[in-house]
Amino acid sequence: MLQAITPRKGRYRPSWIATRRDRRCYGWTGGIGTSSRRLPASLGGYTVGVLIQSNFGGVLTINGAPVGRELGQYAFQRALGQSADGSIMMVVATDAPLDARNLNRLAKRALVGLARTGASMTNGSGDYIIAFSTNFDPRRRLVDNNAMSPLFQAVAESTEEAVYNSLFRATTVEGHRGTVEALPLEEVIAILQRYNVLQWNQSLPPGRKRFVIGHPSTVIDFIERHGLMTGMHGEASKRPSCISRRSETDP
């Protein structure tokens, strides 16, 4: 616990935390995931970081590919017999100087990224976002409305990727409600290859090769070799981002 809350500089080591043994994300093991984006200097150079706890359902979609349907695990697959309810907590942090109104607007855009992963925010699902700025000073000029759009893009991308990270690094767990299996990564890789949605960074603009800050983990190395969106606590994504590259140090 002390290690987790001690301030430090530099790059975080990838990690995964199961907050409870029965957390499920799209039917597989869920937990904590993070991601971030840093705007280029021309857009303010601000960083947006997102931490999520995934415990919700829907139809898992990665890079546009219907992964959940291909794996035969998705909400309502048995004539409404499988619930997609649950809860997801999203914490958005930024060093952009924002007032309460624009923090509220930024928080709402996290739902854009959540929806990209296949969530439908069902009736019984609690979808909560908290947003804060580390750089609020009433004497300093705040970011105005016209400059908010890049931050909206950043928070959407970060939220989407944080959900994937919570799945990619999860492990199978056992609890009082039974066993929750981890997402089968090799099958996911095969599906994404079949839908030709890997290695986007080499074929789509901006086309800039990203830094890989990877942890010496077999799972992470495996995913990175195949060009999946990945990275915990500031690892670089191989999916091209419209918002520069991800920050190497999450706020």
WOTA-V340349 format. One record per residue. N is the residue number from 1. RES is the residue in one small letter. PSI is psi in whole degrees, -180 to 180 (* if undefined). BURIAL is I if it has 9 or more other ideal C-beta (glycine too) atoms within 8 Angstrom, else O. D_FIRST is the distance of its C-alpha to the first C-alpha in Angstrom with 2 decimals. Layout:
# WOTA-V340349
[[N,RES,PSI,BURIAL,D_FIRST] [N,RES,PSI,BURIAL,D_FIRST]]
This chain:
# WOTA-V340349
[[1,m,-45,O,0.00] [2,l,-38,O,3.80] [3,q,-38,O,5.38] [4,a,-33,O,5.13] [5,i,-1,O,6.55] [6,t,123,O,8.71] [7,p,142,O,12.19] [8,r,162,O,14.07] [9,k,163,O,17.46] [10,g,-162,O,18.99] [11,r,140,O,18.35] [12,y,149,I,15.27] [13,r,140,O,15.26] [14,p,145,I,16.10] [15,s,164,O,13.80] [16,w,140,I,14.28] [17,i,123,O,12.31] [18,a,111,I,14.47] [19,t,-28,O,13.51] [20,r,159,O,16.28] [21,r,-12,I,18.72] [22,d,20,O,21.63] [23,r,129,I,20.68] [24,r,137,I,23.79] [25,c,110,I,24.78] [26,y,28,I,28.55] [27,g,-13,I,28.61] [28,w,176,I,26.14] [29,t,130,I,22.44] [30,g,-172,I,20.53] [31,g,-147,I,16.96] [32,i,135,I,15.29] [33,g,150,I,17.54] [34,t,161,I,18.03] [35,s,167,I,21.05] [36,s,163,I,22.86] [37,r,148,I,26.32] [38,r,126,I,27.90] [39,l,150,I,31.38] [40,p,162,O,34.10] [41,a,-33,O,35.25] [42,s,-19,O,38.36] [43,l,13,I,36.34] [44,g,-21,I,34.17] [45,g,18,O,31.56] [46,y,157,I,28.81] [47,t,140,I,25.63] [48,v,124,I,24.52] [49,g,146,I,21.15] [50,v,133,I,20.34] [51,l,132,I,17.31] [52,i,153,I,18.50] [53,q,115,I,17.72] [54,s,122,I,20.84] [55,n,69,I,22.53] [56,f,176,I,26.18] [57,g,-176,I,29.48] [58,g,-147,I,32.55] [59,v,103,I,34.25] [60,l,126,I,31.99] [61,t,129,I,33.61] [62,i,122,I,32.55] [63,n,29,I,34.61] [64,g,-9,O,37.24] [65,a,137,I,37.62] [66,p,70,O,37.61] [67,v,-45,I,35.10] [68,g,-42,I,34.53] [69,r,-40,O,38.28] [70,e,-36,O,38.90] [71,l,-4,I,36.39] [72,g,28,O,37.94] [73,q,106,I,34.84] [74,y,163,I,35.00] [75,a,141,I,35.38] [76,f,23,I,38.71] [77,q,-22,O,39.99] [78,r,66,O,41.68] [79,a,57,O,43.72] [80,l,21,O,40.89] [81,g,-6,O,39.54] [82,q,121,I,36.03] [83,s,148,O,33.90] [84,a,13,I,32.04] [85,d,168,I,30.19] [86,g,-156,I,26.46] [87,s,147,I,24.18] [88,i,131,I,22.50] [89,m,130,O,20.31] [90,m,125,I,20.85] [91,v,120,I,19.27] [92,v,124,I,21.60] [93,a,141,I,20.93] [94,t,154,I,23.73] [95,d,8,I,25.01] [96,a,135,I,28.48] [97,p,99,I,29.95] [98,l,146,I,30.57] [99,d,178,O,31.76] [100,a,-38,O,30.79] [101,r,-48,O,33.61] [102,n,-25,I,32.69] [103,l,-39,I,28.98] [104,n,-41,I,30.28] [105,r,-40,I,32.51] [106,l,-44,I,29.75] [107,a,-42,I,27.58] [108,k,-33,O,30.60] [109,r,-14,I,31.02] [110,a,-29,I,27.73] [111,l,-24,I,29.79] [112,v,-46,I,32.14] [113,g,-38,I,29.60] [114,l,-44,I,28.56] [115,a,-34,I,32.26] [116,r,-28,I,32.81] [117,t,-8,I,30.61] [118,g,6,I,32.87] [119,a,144,I,31.42] [120,s,3,I,34.09] [121,m,65,O,31.96] [122,t,174,I,33.74] [123,n,-43,O,34.80] [124,g,8,O,31.96] [125,s,130,I,29.21] [126,g,112,O,26.93] [127,d,103,I,26.43] [128,y,139,O,24.47] [129,i,133,I,23.87] [130,i,130,I,22.29] [131,a,140,I,23.39] [132,f,158,O,22.86] [133,s,140,I,24.11] [134,t,5,O,22.59] [135,n,44,I,26.18] [136,f,120,O,28.12] [137,d,114,O,30.73] [138,p,-22,O,33.87] [139,r,-12,O,35.92] [140,r,148,O,35.03] [141,r,130,O,36.87] [142,l,159,O,34.94] [143,v,130,I,35.15] [144,d,174,O,38.19] [145,n,-40,O,38.89] [146,n,-18,O,40.81] [147,a,9,I,37.87] [148,m,-25,I,35.39] [149,s,-43,O,36.48] [150,p,-35,I,34.64] [151,l,-36,I,31.38] [152,f,-44,I,32.27] [153,q,-42,I,32.80] [154,a,-43,I,29.50] [155,v,-33,I,27.46] [156,a,-47,I,29.52] [157,e,-43,I,28.95] [158,s,-41,I,25.21] [159,t,-45,I,24.83] [160,e,-49,I,27.09] [161,e,-33,I,25.28] [162,a,-37,I,21.78] [163,v,-47,I,23.28] [164,y,-40,I,24.68] [165,n,-37,I,21.48] [166,s,-26,I,19.78] [167,l,-43,I,22.74] [168,f,-32,I,23.33] [169,r,0,I,20.06] [170,a,158,I,19.76] [171,t,160,O,20.78] [172,t,134,O,22.92] [173,v,156,I,21.21] [174,e,139,O,22.82] [175,g,-171,I,22.40] [176,h,-15,O,24.73] [177,r,9,O,26.60] [178,g,-163,O,27.30] [179,t,136,O,26.31] [180,v,118,I,25.25] [181,e,148,O,26.39] [182,a,157,I,24.85] [183,l,128,I,27.11] [184,p,98,O,29.77] [185,l,-39,I,29.45] [186,e,-38,O,32.75] [187,e,-37,O,34.64] [188,v,-44,I,33.06] [189,i,-45,I,34.20] [190,a,-40,O,37.67] [191,i,-46,I,37.90] [192,l,-34,I,36.94] [193,q,-40,I,39.46] [194,r,-35,O,42.07] [195,y,4,I,41.60] [196,n,47,O,41.64] [197,v,23,I,38.50] [198,l,163,I,36.83] [199,q,34,O,37.26] [200,w,-32,I,37.84] [201,n,-20,I,36.96] [202,q,-11,O,40.02] [203,s,-15,O,42.49] [204,l,150,O,41.57] [205,p,151,O,41.36] [206,p,-9,O,39.75] [207,g,11,I,39.63] [208,r,129,O,37.56] [209,k,134,O,35.64] [210,r,156,I,31.92] [211,f,140,O,29.68] [212,v,117,O,27.59] [213,i,26,I,24.27] [214,g,151,I,23.46] [215,h,144,O,20.95] [216,p,67,O,22.96] [217,s,136,O,22.46] [218,t,-42,O,25.56] [219,v,-49,I,24.86] [220,i,-44,I,24.24] [221,d,-40,I,27.23] [222,f,-46,I,29.33] [223,i,-42,I,28.69] [224,e,-37,I,29.25] [225,r,-29,O,32.51] [226,h,3,I,33.80] [227,g,24,I,32.93] [228,l,156,I,30.64] [229,m,128,I,28.52] [230,t,-179,I,25.11] [231,g,122,I,22.19] [232,m,142,I,18.52] [233,h,47,I,17.00] [234,g,6,I,20.39] [235,e,154,I,22.30] [236,a,141,I,25.94] [237,s,151,I,27.77] [238,k,-2,I,31.18] [239,r,132,I,32.53] [240,p,136,I,34.52] [241,s,144,I,33.20] [242,c,-12,O,35.54] [243,i,75,I,32.98] [244,s,-148,O,32.84] [245,r,164,I,29.98] [246,r,149,I,26.34] [247,s,147,I,24.31] [248,e,-11,O,22.61] [249,t,112,I,19.70] [250,d,147,I,18.50] [251,p,*,I,18.21]]
